């Protein structure tokens, strides 16, 4: 998988510049309470929605290639899910904090041999957000916390399900997994 290193190069197939990015940032911030921060006291950087699962992306430093193999695997699996789960319209809004934002036609991207990611799903230096146009489903990558929040029914049933087979779960519906499970098993009205 190739990442864009020269942002002066032409956009890869399937990528177009998002003309109304301020509107999407405003919608995203209003809906999820986005608050950027590099210290643990400010994490998570959004109010993680229900339903959602947040994965720990921390790669073991002692294993050569662990980070880059995780990077490639997460991006490849996200692309597979974007194309198969949203076959009727595989277009996503891609927000890259304090940088140019895009629309991604995942089917065109996936069909192009040796194409590059202008912005990856896996956060490798900034907040990367992939959203459906109505914000109902998507991913939120946090580079400093080293997490990926996956939300929405279809992405939970596909992307989150496969990532959970090999990545540690950090939060479910914005809570530690044990607390989220306890809340689900508590009958209504007895909390």
GROMACS elastic network, one bead per residue, 0.5 to 0.9 nm:
[ bonds ]
;  ai    aj funct       b0    kb
    1    72     6  0.63771   500
    1    75     6  0.85884   500
    1    76     6  0.82780   500
    1   114     6  0.70054   500
    1   115     6  0.74837   500
    1   116     6  0.65826   500
    1   117     6  0.77583   500
    2     5     6  0.87713   500
    2   114     6  0.72577   500
    2   115     6  0.66815   500
    2   117     6  0.62716   500
    2   118     6  0.89480   500
    3   115     6  0.86491   500
    3   116     6  0.51169   500
    3   118     6  0.63050   500
    3   119     6  0.75165   500
    3   120     6  0.73976   500
    4     7     6  0.64873   500
    4     9     6  0.83505   500
    4    12     6  0.88374   500
    4   116     6  0.59669   500
    4   117     6  0.59554   500
    4   118     6  0.50864   500
    4   119     6  0.75522   500
    5     8     6  0.88737   500
    5     9     6  0.87168   500
    5   118     6  0.84104   500
    6     9     6  0.56245   500
    7    10     6  0.78399   500
    7    11     6  0.83326   500
    7   118     6  0.80253   500
    8    11     6  0.86966   500
    9    12     6  0.85919   500
   11    14     6  0.81994   500
   11    15     6  0.60118   500
   11    16     6  0.69555   500
   11    17     6  0.84028   500
   11   118     6  0.74252   500
   12    15     6  0.57696   500
   12    16     6  0.84430   500
   12   109     6  0.77350   500
   12   112     6  0.88510   500
   12   115     6  0.64357   500
   12   116     6  0.63135   500
   12   117     6  0.75534   500
   12   118     6  0.72221   500
   13    16     6  0.83265   500
   13   104     6  0.89243   500
   13   105     6  0.84143   500
   13   108     6  0.64182   500
   13   109     6  0.58858   500
   13   112     6  0.69222   500
   13   115     6  0.73637   500
   13   116     6  0.86824   500
   14    91     6  0.88824   500
   14   103     6  0.79199   500
   14   104     6  0.55111   500
   14   106     6  0.66188   500
   14   107     6  0.75640   500
   14   110     6  0.85672   500
   14   112     6  0.85236   500
   15   102     6  0.63882   500
   15   103     6  0.57710   500
   15   105     6  0.65069   500
   15   106     6  0.86308   500
   15   108     6  0.86204   500
   15   109     6  0.75844   500
   15   117     6  0.88281   500
   15   118     6  0.76676   500
   16    19     6  0.88827   500
   16   101     6  0.86251   500
   16   102     6  0.54471   500
   16   103     6  0.52669   500
   16   104     6  0.66808   500
   16   105     6  0.85532   500
   17    21     6  0.88571   500
   17   100     6  0.71866   500
   17   101     6  0.61067   500
   17   103     6  0.62764   500
   17   104     6  0.89329   500
   18    21     6  0.55738   500
   18    93     6  0.76700   500
   18    94     6  0.81214   500
   18    95     6  0.87569   500
   18   100     6  0.76141   500
   18   101     6  0.53466   500
   18   103     6  0.57002   500
   19    22     6  0.84558   500
   19   101     6  0.81525   500
   19   102     6  0.80728   500
   20    23     6  0.55358   500
   20    24     6  0.67912   500
   20    25     6  0.89980   500
   20   101     6  0.89699   500
   21    24     6  0.50992   500
   21    25     6  0.61273   500
   21    26     6  0.85470   500
   21    93     6  0.89864   500
   21    95     6  0.76183   500
   21   100     6  0.80526   500
   21   101     6  0.62368   500
   21   102     6  0.80058   500
   22    25     6  0.50571   500
   22    26     6  0.61043   500
   22    27     6  0.85760   500
   23    26     6  0.51173   500
   23    27     6  0.61827   500
   23    28     6  0.85653   500
   24    28     6  0.59343   500
   24    29     6  0.83845   500
   24    93     6  0.83034   500
   24    95     6  0.80421   500
   24   133     6  0.87349   500
   25    28     6  0.50526   500
   25    29     6  0.59423   500
   25    30     6  0.84156   500
   25    95     6  0.75173   500
   25    97     6  0.88433   500
   26    29     6  0.51648   500
   26    30     6  0.60075   500
   26    31     6  0.84857   500
   27    30     6  0.52071   500
   27    31     6  0.60586   500
   27    32     6  0.84513   500
   27   135     6  0.82687   500
   28    31     6  0.52388   500
   28    32     6  0.58625   500
   28    33     6  0.75456   500
   28    34     6  0.71580   500
   28   135     6  0.73734   500
   29    32     6  0.53852   500
   29    35     6  0.78151   500
   29    46     6  0.82574   500
   30    33     6  0.55454   500
   30    34     6  0.75521   500
   31    34     6  0.81861   500
   31    47     6  0.84868   500
   31   135     6  0.85129   500
   32    35     6  0.89701   500
   32    45     6  0.88129   500
   32    46     6  0.53082   500
   32    47     6  0.51513   500
   32    48     6  0.69364   500
   32    49     6  0.75211   500
   33    45     6  0.78231   500
   33    46     6  0.53838   500
   33    47     6  0.58927   500
   34    45     6  0.56268   500
   34    47     6  0.73544   500
   35    42     6  0.76019   500
   35    43     6  0.85802   500
   35    44     6  0.85494   500
   35    45     6  0.51059   500
   35    46     6  0.64247   500
   36    42     6  0.74673   500
   36    43     6  0.83520   500
   36    44     6  0.88840   500
   36    45     6  0.56020   500
   36    46     6  0.83674   500
   36   127     6  0.83823   500
   37    40     6  0.79909   500
   37    41     6  0.83568   500
   37    42     6  0.55304   500
   37    43     6  0.71741   500
   37    44     6  0.88672   500
   37    45     6  0.69124   500
   37   144     6  0.82940   500
   38    41     6  0.85769   500
   38    42     6  0.71976   500
   38    43     6  0.81194   500
   38   143     6  0.86695   500
   38   144     6  0.58763   500
   38   145     6  0.78619   500
   39    42     6  0.57499   500
   39    43     6  0.71182   500
   39   144     6  0.76967   500
   39   145     6  0.82373   500
   40    43     6  0.52196   500
   40    44     6  0.79242   500
   40   144     6  0.83822   500
   40   145     6  0.71373   500
   41    44     6  0.84755   500
   42    45     6  0.63801   500
   43    46     6  0.77349   500
   43   142     6  0.89855   500
   43   145     6  0.70723   500
   44    47     6  0.72742   500
   44    48     6  0.78439   500
   44   142     6  0.80952   500
   44   145     6  0.75717   500
   44   147     6  0.89498   500
   44   174     6  0.84160   500
   45    48     6  0.85501   500
   45   142     6  0.75382   500
   45   145     6  0.89821   500
   46    49     6  0.85862   500
   46   140     6  0.86051   500
   47   174     6  0.69783   500
   48    51     6  0.83601   500
   48    52     6  0.67331   500
   48    53     6  0.84597   500
   48    54     6  0.83664   500
   48   149     6  0.74667   500
   48   151     6  0.81401   500
   48   171     6  0.88985   500
   48   172     6  0.85937   500
   48   173     6  0.61454   500
   48   175     6  0.86621   500
   49    52     6  0.57841   500
   49    53     6  0.89379   500
   49   151     6  0.68400   500
   49   152     6  0.84171   500
   49   173     6  0.58268   500
   49   174     6  0.67433   500
   50    53     6  0.86912   500
   50   151     6  0.73712   500
   50   152     6  0.78570   500
   50   172     6  0.81793   500
   50   174     6  0.75994   500
   51   150     6  0.86995   500
   51   151     6  0.58969   500
   51   152     6  0.60738   500
   51   153     6  0.71041   500
   51   156     6  0.78505   500
   51   172     6  0.75880   500
   51   173     6  0.53731   500
   51   174     6  0.87686   500
   52   149     6  0.66579   500
   52   150     6  0.55267   500
   52   152     6  0.65817   500
   52   153     6  0.84511   500
   52   156     6  0.69581   500
   52   160     6  0.85547   500
   52   171     6  0.81308   500
   52   172     6  0.57832   500
   52   174     6  0.72001   500
   53   148     6  0.82465   500
   53   149     6  0.56591   500
   53   150     6  0.54300   500
   53   151     6  0.65209   500
   53   156     6  0.74124   500
   53   160     6  0.68069   500
   53   164     6  0.89670   500
   53   169     6  0.69916   500
   53   170     6  0.76952   500
   53   171     6  0.58164   500
   53   173     6  0.61262   500
   53   174     6  0.75667   500
   53   177     6  0.89190   500
   54   140     6  0.88075   500
   54   147     6  0.64108   500
   54   148     6  0.54103   500
   54   150     6  0.61399   500
   54   151     6  0.84943   500
   54   160     6  0.85888   500
   54   168     6  0.87910   500
   54   169     6  0.59967   500
   54   170     6  0.54993   500
   54   172     6  0.63127   500
   54   173     6  0.80774   500
   54   174     6  0.76368   500
   55   146     6  0.84685   500
   55   147     6  0.53651   500
   55   148     6  0.51953   500
   55   149     6  0.62852   500
   55   150     6  0.80837   500
   55   160     6  0.85239   500
   55   163     6  0.78717   500
   55   164     6  0.77484   500
   55   167     6  0.62703   500
   55   168     6  0.57967   500
   55   170     6  0.52830   500
   55   171     6  0.70955   500
   56    59     6  0.86955   500
   56   145     6  0.82254   500
   56   146     6  0.62361   500
   56   148     6  0.68849   500
   56   167     6  0.64630   500
   56   168     6  0.54344   500
   56   169     6  0.60476   500
   56   170     6  0.56206   500
   56   171     6  0.88025   500
   57    67     6  0.86257   500
   57    70     6  0.78841   500
   57    71     6  0.89036   500
   57   122     6  0.85033   500
   57   145     6  0.85573   500
   57   146     6  0.51593   500
   57   147     6  0.51982   500
   57   148     6  0.69855   500
   57   167     6  0.69842   500
   57   168     6  0.77962   500
   58    61     6  0.86419   500
   58    67     6  0.79953   500
   58   145     6  0.85857   500
   58   146     6  0.58275   500
   58   147     6  0.76562   500
   59    62     6  0.87912   500
   59    63     6  0.81860   500
   59    66     6  0.58443   500
   59    67     6  0.52932   500
   59    70     6  0.75523   500
   60    63     6  0.57428   500
   60    64     6  0.85650   500
   60    66     6  0.64464   500
   60    67     6  0.75805   500
   61    64     6  0.73297   500
   61    65     6  0.88981   500
   61    66     6  0.73841   500
   61    67     6  0.79226   500
   62    66     6  0.83764   500
   63    66     6  0.55267   500
   63    67     6  0.84732   500
   64    67     6  0.79945   500
   64    68     6  0.89624   500
   65    68     6  0.54326   500
   65    69     6  0.59539   500
   65    70     6  0.84830   500
   66    69     6  0.53512   500
   66    70     6  0.61679   500
   66    71     6  0.85800   500
   67    70     6  0.52282   500
   67    71     6  0.61041   500
   67    72     6  0.87449   500
   68    72     6  0.62126   500
   68    73     6  0.85534   500
   69    72     6  0.52010   500
   69    73     6  0.60730   500
   69    74     6  0.85927   500
   70    73     6  0.50332   500
   70    74     6  0.59737   500
   70    75     6  0.84311   500
   70   122     6  0.85286   500
   71    74     6  0.55277   500
   71    75     6  0.62953   500
   71    76     6  0.86116   500
   71   120     6  0.85666   500
   71   121     6  0.85524   500
   71   122     6  0.58539   500
   71   123     6  0.84632   500
   71   124     6  0.82964   500
   72    75     6  0.53268   500
   72    76     6  0.60164   500
   72    77     6  0.85375   500
   72   122     6  0.83054   500
   73    76     6  0.51440   500
   73    77     6  0.60250   500
   73    78     6  0.84426   500
   74    77     6  0.52348   500
   74    78     6  0.60253   500
   74    79     6  0.85587   500
   74   121     6  0.72794   500
   74   122     6  0.63650   500
   74   159     6  0.89125   500
   74   163     6  0.75717   500
   75    78     6  0.51184   500
   75    79     6  0.61462   500
   75    80     6  0.86501   500
   75   117     6  0.89028   500
   75   120     6  0.64939   500
   75   121     6  0.55497   500
   75   122     6  0.61853   500
   76    79     6  0.51681   500
   76    80     6  0.62525   500
   76    81     6  0.87482   500
   77    80     6  0.50466   500
   77    81     6  0.62545   500
   77    82     6  0.85779   500
   77   159     6  0.66974   500
   77   162     6  0.79761   500
   77   163     6  0.81314   500
   78    81     6  0.51580   500
   78    82     6  0.60520   500
   78    83     6  0.86281   500
   78   121     6  0.71724   500
   78   155     6  0.87869   500
   78   158     6  0.89365   500
   78   159     6  0.61207   500
   79    82     6  0.50094   500
   79    83     6  0.61789   500
   79    84     6  0.85616   500
   79   106     6  0.65148   500
   79   107     6  0.84266   500
   79   109     6  0.84776   500
   79   110     6  0.69827   500
   79   121     6  0.87172   500
   80    83     6  0.53523   500
   80    84     6  0.61014   500
   80    85     6  0.82417   500
   80   106     6  0.86110   500
   80   110     6  0.79545   500
   80   159     6  0.84385   500
   81    84     6  0.52048   500
   81    85     6  0.54428   500
   81    86     6  0.76359   500
   81   154     6  0.86831   500
   81   155     6  0.71152   500
   81   158     6  0.62036   500
   81   159     6  0.58968   500
   82    85     6  0.56817   500
   82    86     6  0.56675   500
   82    87     6  0.77260   500
   82    90     6  0.60843   500
   82    91     6  0.82541   500
   82    92     6  0.83351   500
   82   106     6  0.62978   500
   82   107     6  0.80458   500
   82   155     6  0.81073   500
   82   159     6  0.86063   500
   83    86     6  0.55763   500
   83    87     6  0.54626   500
   83    88     6  0.89263   500
   83    89     6  0.84431   500
   83    90     6  0.55911   500
   83    91     6  0.88386   500
   83   105     6  0.88014   500
   83   106     6  0.58090   500
   83   107     6  0.55276   500
   83   110     6  0.77498   500
   84    87     6  0.53038   500
   84    88     6  0.89660   500
   84    90     6  0.82050   500
   84   107     6  0.88299   500
   85    88     6  0.83872   500
   85    90     6  0.81289   500
   85   154     6  0.65130   500
   85   155     6  0.75850   500
   85   158     6  0.76093   500
   86    89     6  0.54535   500
   86    91     6  0.80523   500
   86   154     6  0.84494   500
   87    90     6  0.55046   500
   87   107     6  0.79328   500
   89    92     6  0.86927   500
   89   105     6  0.82559   500
   89   106     6  0.89718   500
   89   107     6  0.88457   500
   90   104     6  0.79926   500
   90   105     6  0.56575   500
   90   106     6  0.53487   500
   90   107     6  0.60905   500
   90   108     6  0.88526   500
   90   132     6  0.88491   500
   91   103     6  0.67165   500
   91   104     6  0.54032   500
   91   106     6  0.60403   500
   91   107     6  0.80595   500
   91   131     6  0.88398   500
   91   132     6  0.72167   500
   91   133     6  0.79848   500
   92   102     6  0.83663   500
   92   103     6  0.56438   500
   92   104     6  0.51194   500
   92   105     6  0.65599   500
   92   106     6  0.73802   500
   92   130     6  0.61077   500
   92   131     6  0.53877   500
   92   132     6  0.51095   500
   92   133     6  0.65156   500
   92   138     6  0.84316   500
   93   101     6  0.78416   500
   93   102     6  0.60705   500
   93   104     6  0.63658   500
   93   129     6  0.79246   500
   93   130     6  0.57235   500
   93   131     6  0.50661   500
   93   132     6  0.61493   500
   93   133     6  0.61477   500
   93   135     6  0.87906   500
   94   101     6  0.57323   500
   94   103     6  0.57495   500
   94   104     6  0.67938   500
   94   119     6  0.75645   500
   94   128     6  0.72195   500
   94   129     6  0.56003   500
   94   131     6  0.64471   500
   95    98     6  0.88468   500
   95    99     6  0.81182   500
   95   100     6  0.77394   500
   95   102     6  0.66645   500
   95   103     6  0.87320   500
   95   119     6  0.84749   500
   95   127     6  0.79263   500
   95   128     6  0.58910   500
   95   130     6  0.65399   500
   95   131     6  0.81363   500
   96    99     6  0.54344   500
   96   100     6  0.64849   500
   96   101     6  0.55226   500
   96   102     6  0.82472   500
   96   119     6  0.71122   500
   96   126     6  0.69867   500
   96   127     6  0.60130   500
   96   129     6  0.65966   500
   97   100     6  0.80752   500
   97   101     6  0.81085   500
   97   126     6  0.63844   500
   97   127     6  0.54619   500
   97   128     6  0.68118   500
   97   129     6  0.84551   500
   98   101     6  0.87381   500
   98   126     6  0.86775   500
   98   127     6  0.89575   500
  101   119     6  0.85968   500
  102   118     6  0.86358   500
  102   119     6  0.85252   500
  104   107     6  0.87104   500
  104   108     6  0.84142   500
  104   109     6  0.75631   500
  104   130     6  0.88314   500
  105   108     6  0.55443   500
  105   109     6  0.62778   500
  105   110     6  0.86844   500
  106   110     6  0.59283   500
  106   111     6  0.84348   500
  107   110     6  0.50992   500
  107   111     6  0.60402   500
  107   112     6  0.86747   500
  108   111     6  0.50553   500
  108   112     6  0.62491   500
  109   112     6  0.54451   500
  109   113     6  0.84693   500
  109   115     6  0.68656   500
  109   116     6  0.82833   500
  109   117     6  0.84447   500
  110   113     6  0.76892   500
  110   115     6  0.80497   500
  111   115     6  0.87470   500
  112   115     6  0.56811   500
  116   119     6  0.87908   500
  117   120     6  0.55150   500
  117   121     6  0.87652   500
  119   122     6  0.86574   500
  119   123     6  0.87108   500
  119   128     6  0.71059   500
  120   123     6  0.67475   500
  120   124     6  0.78546   500
  120   128     6  0.71301   500
  121   124     6  0.88193   500
  121   128     6  0.62759   500
  121   129     6  0.71780   500
  121   130     6  0.70351   500
  121   139     6  0.74400   500
  121   140     6  0.80616   500
  121   141     6  0.67500   500
  121   148     6  0.83991   500
  122   128     6  0.74252   500
  122   140     6  0.89782   500
  122   141     6  0.61903   500
  122   142     6  0.85878   500
  122   143     6  0.83356   500
  122   147     6  0.86007   500
  122   148     6  0.72372   500
  123   126     6  0.59764   500
  123   127     6  0.62003   500
  123   128     6  0.57810   500
  123   129     6  0.88600   500
  123   140     6  0.85050   500
  123   142     6  0.59467   500
  123   144     6  0.86764   500
  123   146     6  0.73276   500
  123   147     6  0.78943   500
  123   148     6  0.76971   500
  124   127     6  0.83466   500
  124   128     6  0.85674   500
  124   141     6  0.86535   500
  124   142     6  0.86196   500
  124   143     6  0.58432   500
  124   144     6  0.89714   500
  124   146     6  0.86085   500
  125   128     6  0.87751   500
  125   142     6  0.85599   500
  125   143     6  0.54260   500
  125   144     6  0.78185   500
  126   141     6  0.79740   500
  126   142     6  0.70157   500
  126   143     6  0.54745   500
  126   144     6  0.81263   500
  127   140     6  0.72162   500
  127   141     6  0.55133   500
  127   142     6  0.52106   500
  127   143     6  0.60677   500
  127   144     6  0.88007   500
  128   139     6  0.80144   500
  128   140     6  0.60858   500
  128   141     6  0.50375   500
  128   142     6  0.71440   500
  128   143     6  0.82775   500
  129   138     6  0.72656   500
  129   139     6  0.55948   500
  129   141     6  0.61464   500
  129   142     6  0.89368   500
  130   137     6  0.84457   500
  130   138     6  0.52542   500
  130   139     6  0.51959   500
  130   140     6  0.67511   500
  130   141     6  0.86955   500
  131   134     6  0.77134   500
  131   135     6  0.54264   500
  131   136     6  0.74472   500
  131   137     6  0.59194   500
  131   139     6  0.66069   500
  131   140     6  0.85394   500
  132   135     6  0.50075   500
  132   136     6  0.61395   500
  132   137     6  0.56087   500
  132   138     6  0.62145   500
  133   136     6  0.77690   500
  133   137     6  0.87767   500
  134   137     6  0.80100   500
  135   138     6  0.69929   500
  136   151     6  0.80348   500
  136   152     6  0.61649   500
  136   153     6  0.88909   500
  137   150     6  0.78772   500
  137   151     6  0.54612   500
  137   153     6  0.73724   500
  137   154     6  0.76432   500
  137   155     6  0.68786   500
  138   149     6  0.82578   500
  138   150     6  0.60310   500
  138   151     6  0.55496   500
  138   152     6  0.66304   500
  138   155     6  0.71164   500
  139   148     6  0.66692   500
  139   149     6  0.54519   500
  139   151     6  0.63194   500
  139   152     6  0.89917   500
  139   155     6  0.85599   500
  140   147     6  0.81638   500
  140   148     6  0.56242   500
  140   149     6  0.50035   500
  140   150     6  0.66755   500
  140   151     6  0.84976   500
  141   145     6  0.89333   500
  141   146     6  0.75585   500
  141   147     6  0.59217   500
  141   149     6  0.64093   500
  141   150     6  0.88050   500
  142   145     6  0.56464   500
  142   146     6  0.55610   500
  142   147     6  0.52524   500
  142   148     6  0.62760   500
  142   149     6  0.82108   500
  143   147     6  0.69002   500
  143   148     6  0.87025   500
  144   147     6  0.79684   500
  145   148     6  0.89845   500
  147   170     6  0.80065   500
  149   160     6  0.88980   500
  149   171     6  0.84742   500
  150   155     6  0.66325   500
  150   156     6  0.65741   500
  150   159     6  0.75875   500
  150   160     6  0.63339   500
  151   154     6  0.83705   500
  151   155     6  0.62608   500
  151   156     6  0.61147   500
  151   160     6  0.82949   500
  151   173     6  0.86519   500
  152   155     6  0.55780   500
  152   156     6  0.59834   500
  152   157     6  0.85777   500
  153   156     6  0.51659   500
  153   157     6  0.61302   500
  153   158     6  0.87168   500
  154   157     6  0.51060   500
  154   158     6  0.62638   500
  154   159     6  0.81596   500
  155   158     6  0.51190   500
  155   159     6  0.51379   500
  155   160     6  0.62680   500
  155   161     6  0.82947   500
  156   159     6  0.58870   500
  156   161     6  0.61719   500
  157   160     6  0.63767   500
  157   161     6  0.56681   500
  157   162     6  0.85502   500
  158   161     6  0.52547   500
  158   162     6  0.63764   500
  158   163     6  0.86890   500
  159   162     6  0.54399   500
  159   163     6  0.61142   500
  159   164     6  0.85189   500
  160   163     6  0.50818   500
  160   164     6  0.58980   500
  160   165     6  0.87965   500
  161   164     6  0.53348   500
  161   165     6  0.69815   500
  162   165     6  0.54636   500
  162   166     6  0.76906   500
  162   167     6  0.89608   500
  163   166     6  0.58132   500
  163   167     6  0.56878   500
  163   168     6  0.85441   500
  164   167     6  0.53197   500
  164   168     6  0.67069   500
  164   169     6  0.67843   500
  165   168     6  0.84039   500
  169   172     6  0.75004   500
  169   176     6  0.84353   500
  169   177     6  0.70887   500
  170   174     6  0.88817   500
  170   175     6  0.81967   500
  170   176     6  0.61859   500
  170   177     6  0.67501   500
  171   174     6  0.53719   500
  171   177     6  0.53001   500
  171   178     6  0.88378   500
  171   180     6  0.79748   500
  172   175     6  0.53248   500
  172   176     6  0.62139   500
  172   177     6  0.53454   500
  172   178     6  0.87453   500
  172   179     6  0.86412   500
  172   180     6  0.60106   500
  172   181     6  0.83412   500
  173   176     6  0.84057   500
  173   177     6  0.85232   500
  173   180     6  0.69563   500
  174   177     6  0.87935   500
  174   180     6  0.81684   500
  175   178     6  0.81272   500
  175   179     6  0.62673   500
  175   180     6  0.56134   500
  176   179     6  0.54434   500
  176   180     6  0.61946   500
  176   181     6  0.87341   500
  177   180     6  0.51018   500
  177   181     6  0.61549   500
  177   182     6  0.86364   500
  178   181     6  0.52164   500
  178   182     6  0.62534   500
  178   183     6  0.87481   500
  179   182     6  0.50709   500
  179   183     6  0.62100   500
  179   184     6  0.86972   500
  180   183     6  0.51815   500
  180   184     6  0.63079   500
  180   185     6  0.88100   500
  181   184     6  0.51837   500
  181   185     6  0.63705   500
  181   186     6  0.88226   500
  182   185     6  0.52496   500
  182   186     6  0.63082   500
  183   186     6  0.52477   500
  183   187     6  0.83525   500
  183   191     6  0.78164   500
  184   187     6  0.77807   500
  186   189     6  0.84764   500
  186   190     6  0.67827   500
  186   191     6  0.67946   500
  187   190     6  0.59215   500
  187   191     6  0.76410   500
  188   191     6  0.70072   500
